[in-house]
């Protein structure tokens, strides 16, 4: 089970980061460990990604 502040990998992108938000419907926001802009991300210096729990694995 994925919890808030778990270190995870977004499986299909190979991006590692930390879960910073989880909705009641099971959607997660992952903040990247890399300080760079990547395609498909939003936010400032540290890219954010919206993901389903099924897209994540703990690291």
BAFI-3210 file (N, C-alpha, C; in Angstrom, 3 decimals, decimal comma, padded with zeros to 6 digits):
// residues 59
n [1|2|3|4|5|6|7|8|9|10|11|12|13|14|15|16|17|18|19|20|21|22|23|24|25|26|27|28|29|30|31|32|33|34|35|36|37|38|39|40|41|42|43|44|45|46|47|48|49|50|51|52|53|54|55|56|57|58|59]
n.u [000,834|000,584|001,673|001,440|004,294|005,918|008,749|008,860|008,698|007,711|006,453|006,158|007,611|010,067|010,786|011,796|010,576|008,709|005,687|003,392|000,762|-002,396|-005,435|-008,885|-009,893|-007,787|-005,840|-002,564|-000,108|003,077|006,212|009,066|012,433|014,367|015,628|014,475|012,858|010,462|008,813|005,291|004,953|004,158|004,259|006,864|010,324|010,756|009,460|006,022|003,823|000,756|-000,657|-002,002|-002,353|-001,676|000,317|002,637|005,555|007,030|010,210]
n.v [-001,172|002,177|005,088|008,434|010,416|008,267|006,904|006,472|004,887|005,902|003,694|003,382|005,543|005,613|007,401|008,629|009,573|011,333|010,688|013,203|013,857|012,287|011,351|010,692|009,000|007,476|008,553|009,857|012,390|012,831|014,048|014,761|013,511|014,763|017,898|019,379|020,305|018,201|016,503|016,214|016,879|019,130|022,175|023,801|024,138|021,498|018,885|017,790|014,987|013,522|010,510|007,164|004,830|002,292|002,767|003,062|002,010|001,097|002,285]
n.w [000,000|-000,865|000,784|002,139|001,652|000,985|-000,705|-004,113|-007,387|-010,595|-012,611|-015,522|-016,451|-015,226|-013,260|-010,146|-006,916|-004,356|-002,657|-002,349|-002,037|-001,638|-002,987|-002,061|-003,960|-004,746|-006,370|-006,824|-006,100|-007,188|-006,318|-008,084|-007,644|-009,028|-009,939|-012,314|-015,418|-016,825|-019,499|-019,391|-016,781|-014,052|-012,108|-010,184|-009,738|-008,879|-010,450|-010,650|-010,695|-011,648|-010,679|-010,859|-008,211|-009,078|-010,908|-009,550|-007,683|-004,599|-003,469]
ca.u [000,000|001,321|001,274|001,994|005,742|006,683|009,615|008,282|009,087|006,621|006,920|006,272|008,490|011,365|011,041|011,658|010,156|008,021|004,243|003,099|-000,680|-003,201|-006,860|-009,743|-010,145|-006,585|-004,881|-001,434|000,779|004,462|007,199|010,294|013,694|015,240|015,299|014,502|011,553|010,287|007,549|004,199|004,963|003,752|004,857|008,042|011,639|010,636|008,277|004,956|003,131|-000,472|-000,543|-002,813|-001,540|-001,196|001,483|003,749|006,110|007,884|011,648]
ca.v [000,000|003,431|006,067|009,773|010,571|007,098|007,041|005,602|005,021|005,858|002,534|003,558|006,679|005,440|008,593|008,404|010,751|011,172|010,944|014,410|013,972|011,131|011,669|009,603|008,083|006,689|009,269|010,370|013,380|012,466|015,093|014,152|013,707|015,532|019,319|019,737|020,217|017,018|016,474|015,558|017,305|020,507|022,691|024,650|023,499|020,061|018,462|017,020|014,076|012,876|009,079|006,176|003,992|001,143|003,191|003,300|000,962|001,638|002,055]
ca.w [000,000|-000,974|001,787|002,025|001,844|000,536|-001,874|-005,136|-008,788|-011,562|-013,359|-016,970|-016,765|-014,596|-012,451|-008,715|-006,170|-003,084|-002,696|-001,568|-001,844|-002,048|-002,924|-001,604|-005,071|-005,010|-007,219|-006,060|-006,694|-006,893|-006,573|-008,586|-006,935|-009,908|-010,023|-013,725|-016,066|-017,661|-020,222|-018,679|-015,382|-013,779|-010,884|-010,320|-009,910|-008,640|-011,212|-010,017|-011,597|-011,178|-010,973|-010,160|-007,330|-009,856|-011,695|-008,634|-006,828|-003,543|-003,662]
c.u [000,892|000,763|001,941|003,474|006,552|007,564|009,121|008,968|007,820|007,069|007,136|007,193|009,888|011,766|010,847|011,290|009,451|006,540|003,948|001,607|-001,348|-004,664|-007,641|-010,000|-008,905|-005,608|-003,793|-000,742|002,185|005,360|008,518|011,479|014,650|014,732|015,440|013,098|011,519|008,923|006,508|004,112|004,444|004,417|006,088|009,317|011,569|009,344|007,305|004,241|001,881|-000,413|-001,640|-001,871|-000,937|000,029|002,748|004,251|007,030|009,341|012,342]
c.v [001,252|004,420|007,408|009,758|009,309|007,492|006,012|005,812|004,989|004,845|002,813|004,708|006,523|006,625|008,240|009,709|010,373|011,501|012,133|014,642|012,699|011,523|010,459|008,578|007,268|007,327|009,852|011,481|013,008|013,641|014,409|014,443|014,587|016,951|019,774|019,637|018,979|017,073|015,696|015,935|018,728|020,941|023,517|023,871|021,985|019,581|017,606|016,194|013,540|011,422|008,288|005,344|002,808|001,473|003,308|002,023|001,622|001,355|001,940]
c.w [000,000|000,049|001,504|002,419|001,548|-000,637|-002,893|-006,483|-009,623|-012,606|-014,837|-017,388|-016,189|-013,730|-010,984|-008,029|-004,892|-003,259|-001,782|-001,363|-002,336|-001,900|-002,420|-002,697|-005,446|-005,971|-006,322|-006,839|-006,222|-007,268|-006,930|-007,677|-007,736|-010,063|-011,478|-014,296|-016,955|-018,313|-019,424|-017,215|-015,263|-012,478|-011,196|-010,574|-009,786|-009,322|-010,389|-011,074|-010,926|-011,603|-010,265|-009,301|-008,102|-010,702|-010,860|-007,986|-005,818|-003,870|-002,334]
res [x|x|x|x|x|x|x|x|x|x|x|x|x|x|x|x|x|x|x|x|x|x|x|x|x|x|x|x|x|x|x|x|x|x|x|x|x|x|x|x|x|x|x|x|x|x|x|x|x|x|x|x|x|x|x|x|x|x|x]
***
